[in-house]
């Protein structure tokens, strides 16, 4: 009986880990996501799997219709979460603190903290949510020491012009799950690259806010417009560029 129980537990454990495959490098398009409508909101999952340095990674988008009830308050005990407001006005409550956030705003939520989001605008509220769990043990003290959970309104961040356009720095810090998580927005005013193609240890996501972009990843070509994003695995040679002479903007965030 003991041997049988061990075998059953072993099979269950393998099945649990086997259900998630590595996330594929490439472009993920807004129009391709499966959408599920549930009363006063809709949602769709772009990807779910494992990634370098992450045992679990899930990215989805949720739209709360005008007048929708707040999302139920909940706690992610073993996952950290990064939320990006795509459109609308959000009332975000994290660990007892509340802030009104507009498009382009970001919420970074440490594990174990109560969270809830509410549409307080005159139209729909749409936001991306990225949940992730590190391959290494969670380090709450590191996350708290680096500032804990944060809510950043895009309007409060300084835009710094550059020769190609400009950008906004959001943060560059450790978290409870990551040794480093860095995030910024880049604007390119004309056709061409933001910088020379390169590679780095961190896994990276490029989320397009406006305009049309092209990207070379590991010798393959991809395209993405507003609402789409690129996923670039660790150490892959890559470079993003504006596809035409109309301005484009995008989030770039990477972690290790």
Secondary structure, 3 states (H helix, E strand, C coil): CHHHHHHHHHHHHHHHHHCCCECCCEEECHHHCCCEEECCEEEEEEEEEEECCEEEEEEEEEEECCCCCCCCCEECCCCEEEEEEEECCEEEEECCEEEEECCCCEEEECCCCEEEEEECCCCCEEEEEEEEEECCCCCHHHHHHCCCCEEECHHHCCCEECCCEEEEEEEEECCCCCCCEEEEEEEECCCEECCCCECCCCEEEEEEEECEEEEEECCEEEEEECCCEEEECCCCCEEEEECCCCCEEEEEEEEC
